[in-house]
Amino acid sequence: MNIDKVFENNKAWIQEKLEVNKDYFEDLGKGQNPELLYIGCSDSRVTAEELMGAKPGEVFVHRNIANMVISIDLNVMSVINYAVNHLEVKHVIVCGHYACGGVKAAMQSADLGILNPWLRNIRDVYRIHRDELNAIVDEEKRYDKLVELNVKEQCVNLIKTAAVQKAYRDRGLIVHGWVFDVHTGKLIDLKIDFEKYLKDIMEIYHLD
């Protein structure tokens, strides 16, 4: 996309919004009150608000390669804590997508430089579920299954955090795992059993 075109598009977008509501930007400047925190992939084909039909102010968004929730990543942890503790979102969503380049890269043996430590976390997901994954003969279907399993493991990582545990206890916050199918446009709910996951890990990860 031509950079000049971006600013032309911006002017057209402003005009479009003002024609519908002359106070649109004044209202937008009053603050945000999102009920959802969306943790998704940085892939340019997956736009969080658009695929959910959400408006500005309705979803707090964090994106990184392969929608990871890594405990020592201060970026994602800061987003989670701000969204859960200060914005008091009601739902936290981890959303992966099929044909994820990060997941495919993690399944290859190539040295990818600075990406190596990041992708190692996805390779750990493969290691945990290798029997199930190795039983899938079709390579593309194996990629798809790893995308789903990665979402589930990132949901588990969310549930390990103090912010999520306390928000669940105090006000019923729920964690969800979704996959976006880039081939059909559909959002798929993986039906994460939040309470079961929480119960399974509480012996080790319980935080008062």
C-alpha positions as CSV (number, residue, x, y, z in Angstrom):
1,M,0.0,0.0,0.0
2,N,1.3,3.5,-0.9
3,I,1.9,5.6,2.2
4,D,0.2,8.6,0.7
5,K,-2.9,6.4,0.2
6,V,-3.0,5.8,4.0
7,F,-3.6,9.4,4.7
8,E,-6.2,9.7,2.0
9,N,-8.0,6.8,3.5
10,N,-7.8,8.3,6.9
11,K,-9.5,11.5,5.7
12,A,-12.2,9.5,4.0
13,W,-12.7,7.5,7.2
14,I,-13.0,10.6,9.4
15,Q,-15.6,12.1,7.0
16,E,-17.5,8.8,7.0
17,K,-17.7,8.7,10.8
18,L,-18.7,12.3,11.1
19,E,-21.5,11.9,8.6
20,V,-23.0,9.3,10.8
21,N,-22.3,10.9,14.1
22,K,-20.9,14.5,14.4
23,D,-19.7,13.8,17.9
24,Y,-18.0,10.5,17.1
25,F,-14.4,11.5,17.9
26,E,-15.5,13.6,20.9
27,D,-17.2,10.6,22.3
28,L,-14.2,8.4,21.5
29,G,-11.9,10.8,23.4
30,K,-14.0,10.3,26.6
31,G,-12.3,7.0,27.4
32,Q,-12.7,3.3,26.9
33,N,-14.7,0.6,28.6
34,P,-14.0,-2.7,26.8
35,E,-15.4,-6.0,28.1
36,L,-13.0,-8.1,26.1
37,L,-9.2,-8.6,26.0
38,Y,-8.2,-10.2,22.8
39,I,-4.7,-11.8,22.5
40,G,-4.1,-12.7,18.8
41,C,-1.5,-13.1,16.2
42,S,0.3,-10.3,14.4
43,D,-0.5,-11.8,11.0
44,S,-1.7,-9.1,8.7
45,R,-4.7,-11.2,7.6
46,V,-6.2,-11.4,11.0
47,T,-7.7,-8.1,12.2
48,A,-9.3,-8.5,15.7
49,E,-12.0,-5.9,15.6
50,E,-13.1,-6.6,12.0
51,L,-13.5,-10.3,12.4
52,M,-15.7,-9.8,15.5
53,G,-17.6,-6.9,14.1
54,A,-16.4,-4.8,17.1
55,K,-16.4,-1.0,17.3
56,P,-13.5,1.1,18.7
57,G,-13.6,1.0,22.5
58,E,-15.1,-2.5,22.7
59,V,-12.0,-4.7,22.6
60,F,-8.6,-4.2,24.2
61,V,-6.1,-5.9,21.8
62,H,-2.7,-7.4,22.1
63,R,-1.0,-9.1,19.2
64,N,2.3,-11.0,18.8
65,I,3.7,-13.8,16.7
66,A,1.5,-16.9,17.2
67,N,-0.6,-15.4,20.0
68,M,1.7,-16.4,22.8
69,V,1.2,-15.8,26.5
70,I,4.7,-16.1,27.9
71,S,5.3,-15.3,31.6
72,I,8.6,-13.4,31.1
73,D,7.2,-11.3,28.2
74,L,6.6,-8.0,30.0
75,N,4.6,-6.7,27.0
76,V,1.9,-9.3,27.2
77,M,1.9,-9.5,31.0
78,S,1.5,-5.7,31.2
79,V,-1.4,-5.8,28.8
80,I,-3.1,-8.6,30.8
81,N,-2.6,-6.9,34.1
82,Y,-3.9,-3.5,32.8
83,A,-6.9,-5.0,31.1
84,V,-7.9,-7.3,33.9
85,N,-7.0,-5.1,37.0
86,H,-7.8,-1.6,35.7
87,L,-10.2,-2.0,32.7
88,E,-11.8,-4.9,34.5
89,V,-12.6,-6.8,31.3
90,K,-15.0,-9.7,31.7
91,H,-13.5,-12.0,29.1
92,V,-10.0,-12.8,28.0
93,I,-9.7,-14.4,24.6
94,V,-6.7,-16.2,23.0
95,C,-7.3,-16.4,19.3
96,G,-5.0,-18.3,16.9
97,H,-5.5,-18.9,13.2
98,Y,-5.0,-21.6,10.7
99,A,-2.1,-21.2,8.3
100,C,-0.1,-19.4,11.0
101,G,3.4,-18.7,9.9
102,G,4.8,-18.7,13.4
103,V,3.4,-22.2,14.1
104,K,4.8,-23.5,10.8
105,A,8.2,-22.0,11.5
106,A,8.3,-23.7,14.9
107,M,7.8,-27.1,13.3
108,Q,10.9,-26.6,11.1
109,S,14.5,-27.3,12.0
110,A,15.9,-24.1,10.5
111,D,17.9,-21.6,12.5
112,L,15.8,-18.4,12.6
113,G,18.0,-16.2,14.6
114,I,16.2,-13.9,17.1
115,L,13.0,-15.9,16.5
116,N,14.5,-19.0,18.0
117,P,13.7,-18.3,21.7
118,W,10.2,-17.2,20.8
119,L,9.4,-20.2,18.7
120,R,10.9,-22.5,21.3
121,N,7.7,-21.9,23.3
122,I,5.6,-23.3,20.4
123,R,8.0,-26.2,20.1
124,D,7.4,-27.0,23.8
125,V,3.7,-27.2,22.9
126,Y,4.6,-29.7,20.2
127,R,6.7,-31.6,22.7
128,I,3.9,-31.9,25.2
129,H,1.4,-33.1,22.6
130,R,3.9,-34.9,20.2
131,D,2.1,-38.3,20.3
132,E,-1.2,-36.8,19.2
133,L,0.5,-34.6,16.6
134,N,2.8,-37.3,15.2
135,A,-0.2,-39.5,14.7
136,I,-1.5,-37.0,12.1
137,V,-0.2,-38.0,8.7
138,D,-1.3,-35.0,6.7
139,E,1.1,-32.2,7.3
140,E,-1.4,-29.3,6.9
141,K,-3.8,-31.0,9.3
142,R,-0.9,-31.4,11.8
143,Y,-0.3,-27.7,11.5
144,D,-3.9,-26.9,12.2
145,K,-4.0,-29.2,15.2
146,L,-0.9,-27.5,16.6
147,V,-2.6,-24.1,16.1
148,E,-5.5,-25.4,18.3
149,L,-3.2,-27.0,20.9
150,N,-1.1,-23.8,21.1
151,V,-4.2,-21.7,21.8
152,K,-5.2,-24.1,24.6
153,E,-1.7,-24.0,26.2
154,Q,-1.7,-20.2,26.0
155,C,-5.1,-20.2,27.8
156,V,-3.5,-22.4,30.5
157,N,-0.6,-19.8,30.8
158,L,-3.3,-17.1,31.3
159,I,-4.9,-19.1,34.0
160,K,-1.6,-19.5,35.8
161,T,-1.4,-15.7,36.4
162,A,-2.4,-14.0,39.6
163,A,-4.5,-11.3,37.8
164,V,-6.7,-13.9,36.0
165,Q,-7.1,-16.1,39.1
166,K,-8.1,-13.2,41.3
167,A,-10.5,-11.7,38.7
168,Y,-12.2,-15.1,38.3
169,R,-12.5,-15.4,42.1
170,D,-13.7,-11.9,42.7
171,R,-15.9,-11.2,39.6
172,G,-16.2,-14.3,37.4
173,L,-13.7,-13.4,34.6
174,I,-13.7,-16.1,31.9
175,V,-10.9,-17.3,29.6
176,H,-11.7,-18.4,26.0
177,G,-9.8,-20.1,23.3
178,W,-10.7,-19.4,19.6
179,V,-9.3,-20.1,16.2
180,F,-9.9,-18.0,13.1
181,D,-10.1,-20.0,9.9
182,V,-8.5,-17.8,7.2
183,H,-10.0,-20.0,4.5
184,T,-13.6,-19.5,5.5
185,G,-13.6,-16.4,7.7
186,K,-15.2,-18.4,10.6
187,L,-14.4,-18.0,14.2
188,I,-14.2,-21.4,16.0
189,D,-14.7,-21.7,19.7
190,L,-12.5,-24.4,21.1
191,K,-14.8,-24.7,24.1
192,I,-12.0,-24.2,26.7
193,D,-13.2,-25.8,30.0
194,F,-11.9,-22.9,32.0
195,E,-13.0,-24.2,35.4
196,K,-11.5,-27.7,34.7
197,Y,-8.2,-26.2,33.6
198,L,-8.2,-24.0,36.7
199,K,-8.8,-26.9,39.0
200,D,-6.1,-29.0,37.3
201,I,-3.4,-26.4,37.9
202,M,-4.4,-25.0,41.2
203,E,-2.3,-27.4,43.2
204,I,0.9,-25.9,41.7
205,Y,-0.2,-22.4,40.5
206,H,-2.7,-21.4,43.1
207,L,-2.1,-17.8,44.2
208,D,-3.8,-16.2,47.3
